[in-house]
Amino acid sequence: MQGTSLDRKTIILRLELSTKLANFSRAASTIEQAGGDVVAIDIIQTGKDRTVRDLTVKFGEGGSSEQIVAALDALEGIRVVNVSDRTFLLHLGGKLTVQPKTPIQNRDDLSRVYTPDVARVCEAIHADPAKAFNLTIKRNTVAVVTDGSAVLGLGNIGPHAAMPVMEGKAILFKQFAEVDAFPICLDTQDTEQIIASVKAIAPAFGGINLEDIAAPRCFEIEQRLREELDIPVFHDDQHGTSVVLYAGLLNALKLAGKRLEDVRIVVCGIGAAGTACTKMLLAGGARHIVGVDRDGILTADRSYAHPMWQWYAEHTNAERRNGGLAEAVQGADVFIGVSAGGILTRAHIQSMANEPIVFAMANPHPEILPEQAEDLVAVLATGRSDYPNQINNVLCFPGIFRGALDCRAPLINEPMKLAAAEAIASVVSEEELSRHYIIPSVFNQRVVEEVRRRVVQAAIDSGVARRRPHE
C-alpha cells in the first residue's frame, strides 16, 4: 500500500539561496528527485544577494530527510540552514499548560484563593473529606499513570520517553470530555512502588487511568489499586480496547446475521488486551472462545506458569481444542487479533466459517492488511486510522471517565463497561451501518455524551453511583 497517512512524514527545510548561483526551481526539482514533495513555501527573508525560504516537504518510504538534505547540500549556492520535523515542533515545551479558572486581580482575590481565607475551605474538607469532590479539582481530574514499560509498539522505553504519549492522552481527555488529566510518569517498574506511588497521589484525583504498563504486572497493579482506592481505576490498554472491540463486534454481528452466544471466536494474543477482550465477551454472553498465543491454543489440558494464561485456559476452550493458529481459526466465525502484524493469511480466513468477521488490531501493522482479505470477509476492522472501522480507545475512555466522575462512582464495573460499549455501537444508526462503517468516528460528538449517559445509568442501576448528576 502506498501513500497512507502513516507512511508519509513532514519536515520543514529552511534554505538560504544565493540569487546569483541558484534558483528555487532547481532546489524544488532536487527535493522531488530525492523522494520529497514540496507542499508549502514561505519566504522568510529576501535581499539583493540572497533569499531565505521555509519549505514544507512531505516524503514517504522512498525518501528521507537525510537524503533530501544531502542532495541539497550538493548544490552550489544553496545552504540548508535548519531542518524541523513538524511533529517535533508540536511537542516543543510539551503539549499541555495549566490555566487558572479565576484570575487574581487584587488583595481580596489573593486572600480568598490562597491565604488567609482559604483556611476556611481547608477546615471544611478536614471535617468532611468528601467535600474535596466539590471544593477542589478532584471532582474533574484524572491521573494518567505509566511506568514506561510498554509504550505503544516501542516497548520498555522508560518514563521520560513515555511522557509525550501521556501528554497526548491528557489532551484527548480534555478535548473530548472536558476532563482535566495530568501525565504522571513514574521512575520505577517495581509493582509495589507503583502501587504505593499511585495511592500516595490519589487524594488529588477523581480517577486513575493506568497506561502502557507491561503485562503481567499491569494485572496486579490494577487489581490492587481497585481494591485499595475509592476512586475509579481503569487500565485503558485492557479495558478501553475491550469496550471498543465489543462495540464494533455488536454491529459486525448484526451485518453478518449472527448472534454473540452462537459464534465461535478466536482471540489471538493473550496479553492484557486479549484477556480483557475475552472477559468482556464472556460478560456479554459469548460462549465459544478459543485463545491462541505463541505457545499455541490455550487449553485446560495443560498447566501454565503465566497466571493469566492459566485463568484463560480454565475459562475458555470448552472443547479442549489443541494446535496452533491454523487449528484455532478453522471453522471460526470471528477472529480477534491483538498480537503481531502479518500472522493471519488468506488461507486462514478461507478455513473460517461463512461470512467471517476479522478484527486485525495489531498496531501499526495488522495481523492481515484489509486489501489482502476484504474479498473474503463480511467485516474487517483494524486499529489504524487510515482504514475503515478503526478500533480506537479514544471512543471509550473520555466518556467512561466523564460518566464515572459525574456520578462519583468509586470504580468502573462490568455493567458500566458493557453500557459504554453498547452506547458506542448505538451511535451508528441502522441506516448508516455497513461493512465499512461499524464503529463511529472518534470525532463524532455524540459518542462521549451517549457513553457518559449510559455509564451513569449503569452505575446507578448497579448501586455504585454516589450521586445522581443533573442531566
Order of alpha helices (4+ residues) and beta strands (2+ residues): beta-alpha-beta-beta-alpha-beta-alpha-alpha-alpha-alpha-beta-alpha-beta-alpha-beta-alpha-beta-alpha-beta-alpha-beta-beta-alpha-alpha-beta-alpha-beta-alpha-beta-alpha-alpha-alpha
